[in-house]
Amino acid sequence: MTAKLWRTPLDAADIEVTRGVVHIVEERCKGCGYCIAFCPREVLELGAHYNAKGYHPPIAKRMEACVNCHYCEIICPDFAIFSVAAQS
């Protein structure tokens, strides 16, 4: 998903977009869906399996789209998700 800009920023060639890897602590998740609803890159989706509490934790459907913005971990009320920078 590439954003269409009406003009190209002057430093576009100098900026490197960071990539991230999302980690989900499934046993902490209560399936609220905040991380899915508010992910700016639509990386996550609701999983089909259940955790020990009986909730559907999210799964990463498009890991390559993650830009390591950490928004999922900021919005999660249960601290059940985090992202780290991908190794190049």
C-alpha positions as CSV (number, residue, x, y, z in Angstrom):
1,M,0.0,0.0,0.0
2,T,1.8,3.0,-1.3
3,A,0.5,6.5,-0.5
4,K,-0.2,8.6,-3.5
5,L,1.3,12.1,-3.1
6,W,0.5,15.1,-5.2
7,R,4.2,16.0,-5.0
8,T,7.3,14.1,-4.1
9,P,9.1,15.3,-0.9
10,L,12.6,16.7,-1.6
11,D,14.2,14.1,0.8
12,A,12.2,11.1,-0.4
13,A,15.3,9.3,-1.6
14,D,17.1,9.8,1.7
15,I,14.4,8.4,4.0
16,E,14.5,4.7,4.8
17,V,11.1,3.3,5.9
18,T,11.6,1.1,8.9
19,R,10.1,-2.4,9.0
20,G,8.8,-4.2,12.0
21,V,7.9,-7.6,13.3
22,V,4.8,-7.9,15.4
23,H,4.8,-10.2,18.4
24,I,1.5,-11.2,20.0
25,V,1.3,-12.6,23.5
26,E,-1.8,-14.7,22.9
27,E,-2.4,-15.7,26.5
28,R,-2.7,-12.0,27.5
29,C,-5.1,-11.1,24.7
30,K,-8.8,-10.6,25.4
31,G,-9.8,-10.1,21.8
32,C,-10.8,-6.5,22.0
33,G,-9.7,-5.8,18.4
34,Y,-8.2,-2.3,19.1
35,C,-4.9,-3.3,17.5
36,I,-6.8,-4.5,14.4
37,A,-9.1,-1.5,14.1
38,F,-6.4,1.1,14.6
39,C,-3.4,-0.3,12.7
40,P,-2.6,2.3,10.1
41,R,-1.2,-0.3,7.7
42,E,-3.8,-3.0,8.2
43,V,-1.2,-5.6,9.3
44,L,-3.5,-7.6,11.7
45,E,-6.7,-9.6,11.5
46,L,-8.7,-11.6,13.9
47,G,-7.5,-15.1,14.3
48,A,-9.7,-18.2,14.0
49,H,-8.2,-20.0,16.9
50,Y,-8.9,-19.5,20.7
51,N,-6.5,-18.7,23.5
52,A,-6.8,-20.3,27.0
53,K,-9.3,-17.5,28.0
54,G,-11.6,-18.3,25.1
55,Y,-10.8,-15.2,23.0
56,H,-9.7,-14.9,19.4
57,P,-6.2,-13.2,19.4
58,P,-5.1,-11.3,16.3
59,I,-2.7,-12.7,13.7
60,A,-0.4,-10.8,11.4
61,K,-1.8,-11.2,7.9
62,R,0.6,-8.7,6.2
63,M,3.8,-8.6,8.2
64,E,5.7,-7.0,5.3
65,A,3.5,-3.9,5.7
66,C,4.5,-3.2,9.3
67,V,6.4,0.0,9.7
68,N,7.2,-0.5,13.4
69,C,5.1,2.5,14.5
70,H,4.4,0.8,17.9
71,Y,0.8,2.0,17.7
72,C,-0.6,-1.5,18.4
73,E,1.4,-1.7,21.6
74,I,0.3,1.8,22.7
75,I,-3.4,1.1,22.2
76,C,-3.5,-2.5,23.7
77,P,-5.0,-2.3,27.2
78,D,-3.5,-5.7,28.1
79,F,0.0,-5.2,26.9
80,A,-0.5,-8.3,24.7
81,I,1.2,-7.0,21.5
82,F,4.5,-5.3,20.6
83,S,6.7,-4.8,17.6
84,V,10.4,-4.7,17.1
85,A,12.6,-3.5,14.2
86,A,13.1,-6.1,11.5
87,Q,16.7,-7.2,11.0
88,S,17.9,-6.2,7.5
